[in-house]
Each structure stands twice: as C-alpha cells, then as structure tokens.
Amino acid sequence: MLDEPMRFLFYSHDGLGLGHTRRHLAVAAALAQESRKAVILLATGAEDIVRHGLPPQVEILKLPSLRKDANERYSSRRLGVSAAEIRSLRSAFLLTAVKTFQPKVVLVDKHPFGASGEFKAGLKALRRLGGRAVLGLRDILDEPRQVLREWHPYKMQQRIAEHYDEVMIYGDRAVFDPVIAYAFPPSLVERTRFCGYVLSRESERALENFERPFPPREQRTRPVVLATTGGGEDGFRMLETFIHAAARAPWQGVAVAGPMTPDRELASLEKLAAENGVTFRNFVPHLSALFGSLDALVCMGGYNTLVEATALGVPTVCVPRVAPRTEQLIRAEAFARLGLLRVCRPDQLDPQTLGDHIAVALKSSPKTLTTCAHRALNYDGARQAAKRLLRLATESVAAAQRKAANPQHLAAH
C-alpha cells in the first residue's frame, strides 16, 4: 500500500474565465514536483485548458462547460439543455470520478459545494471512502457585505467547517483578511491556513514552438505594451479602448483577446486593430511567459494575471472587472496601495485616460517594482499548498491502514 500512487482530485467549476483552473494547474505542478507518487485528476469545465500545457502526473477530466449568467446562476455554454440538466450531468461526472478514482484528497476551488451544488454528492461519497476534503479560496471573493449576504441563508461558514478538513487561502492576511471580512467562526478559523499567492511560473522556453506577437527587446524601435483580458468573455470594451489609445502612441500596442471572446466581438476587434496598426491575436499559449519581456501590461484584475505580473515587476495598468463581483477592484486597489500597479477604473476608461496611465507606467523601473513586490507579498503559495495536500493524503493513507488492520472497527461499520 505504501508504494501505491497517492491520488488527488482537483475540482474547479469555471463558469467565467480560466483563473480557477490555471491556479489548480500551478498547485498540481508543485504537487507533482514534491512527490513522484502524486497523481492528480483535474476536473474542470474550462475549454482549451490543455493548450496551457499539463504538468507531469496530471490528467484532465473535462466537464461540460458552463456560462455564468449572474452570481450563483449558471447555464450550459454549448449543449442547449436546461440548468437542471447540465447540473445533473456534471454532478454525475464528478460523483463517478470520486467513486472510481477514489482520491485520498479532493481540492475544491472557491465554491464549497460546486456550481449550483453540483459537488454535494461527490463530497458525501468522498467521506464514505475515507478521503479528505480541502477548500481552496483565492485571496478575495467579493465585497464582504455581498459574501455575507449570499452565505447567511445557508449558514455557509458552519457548513464549510462541517464538510472540509482544511481551508487554504491563496493570499496574504496582511493584504486582505477573509477570516475577519467573511466572519469565519472559531470552528472554521482553526482549520484555515494562509499559503501565500499561487504563482504560475512559466518559462519563455514554453514559447519555443510558437510565433511571438512582438519582437525581442534588441530588435525593437519602440516600447511594447500588451493588453490581455484573460479568457476574454467580458473584455471587449477594455481592448477596444486600448486599441484606440495605441493608434497614435509612441509605443507598439499588442492586444490578446482570449479564447472565450464571442465571435462577433472578436471580428470587430480584429478589424479595429488592423485599421490602427495594432498587433492582434485571439489566443497566445503560455502568454504569461512573455510578461518578463514587456515594457508595460494592460490587464483586468484577475488573480493569476496580477500575481504573475507583479512577481516579475511588469509595469502594469489594471482595468478591473466590477460586475458581477467587485473582487478584481478590491484586489487591484490593494496592490496599488502597495505601489505594485496603477488602477484605471472602468467608469474612467477612455483612450486618453488609459494612454496617460500607460505613459506613467512606462516610466516605472521593473527592478524597483520586483523588489517592492517580493517584500510585500509571499509568492510561494503553490508549493505551500502542495505540502499541505501531501500531509493530508499521508494522514488519509495512515487512517485507512489502521482501519484495515482493525477487523472489529470494520464490523462495527
């Protein structure tokens, strides 16, 4: 039994963007590095995730994709079935995965019971099999009053404490403290651990087989500024504004739309970029591997993008999403207070204002920004999370061995 693979199931619902799954990929990579015995099945609804590259010992269980219609409201992205049907289908996939793969530890991202409660049956099956459950939460979920309003009817804090062995916060308590903000009771506080920020470390070697959308530094005649909206589902206005700002700027604009950009918006952006001399791509695999060679970055306020950019000291202008959640705005303003980036609020977004922010960012020192970031933030979250998952898996294996060696205990159950 000691030589058997140590099985982990990672689940992320992914109704909007790629952030949840990319964070899980970073933790999975760290887990594979920590132990050759670790094998990870990553259940996700995110499309094109394999194009980001899979760490060793990791396999994907692709769930039918969801579209996020509003907070806590999801529908099928492609199948044209009802919300109840897509929930039942995904729930069946997840339950089967738990029963057949029999993970020692399940890591759930953000939604304790899955989108629309689709993972409730899976969690119950995990308990019957003697596995451990871990809830991973990004640094900020939303404005505290909104989270408490959503959680209160379900007594969510108490239910998390009842169903999860541990809660890992992917952030820094000094930047934002969800324990206080979201009113964790003592039963939940005692099983909550802060891991630091989860950084997806991508090397430029990952781009060897791909055409780069801009020249290397030694071949440039002017600075390169890249704009990205992550998955791209709601980034049209930012990219449209960026393209207009880049039209007559003293820097080269590069816009990357993202794989989830609607076709009509994609066509409009591509035409606008061509008319204004802006390099345009729908998707660039391993995009963050290019961050270190940028002169400046314009982005939304997603967790992964901001963590990757600030860790490298990239001069950054953040245009955060403010609906359906203000999570990105809260994070962006917290990072701005630390001197790590500039914030352009969506209600102030126009070509002139964005261009002014970019001009200031281009004057920043990447070396100074890097030093400031690593003094302010802990970027070791993936490795710390992996270590905690391994500890729980080891405890689960030991408990199973004790149970197998005690026939009276088996008979009693």
Secondary structure, DSSP 8 states (H G I E B T S, - for coil): -TTS-EEEEEEE--SSSSHHHHHHHHHHHHHHHH-TTEEEEEEE--TTGGGG---TTEEEEE---EEEEETTEEEESSS---HHHHHHHHHHHHHHHHHHH--SEEEEES-TT-GGGTTHHHHHHHHHTT-EEEEEEES--S-HHHHHHHHGGGTHHHHHHHH-SEEEEES-TTT--HHHHTT--HHHHTTEEE---------GGGGTTS--SS--GGG-SS-EEEEE-TT-TT-HHHHHHHHHHHTT-SSEEEEE--TTS-HHHHHHHHHHHHHTT-EEES--TTGGGGGGG-SEEEE---HHHHHHHHHTT--EEE----SS--HHHHHHHHHHHTTS-EE--GGG--HHHHHHHHHHHTTS-HHHHHHHHHHH----HHHHHHHHHHHHHHHHHHHHHHHHT-HHHHHH-
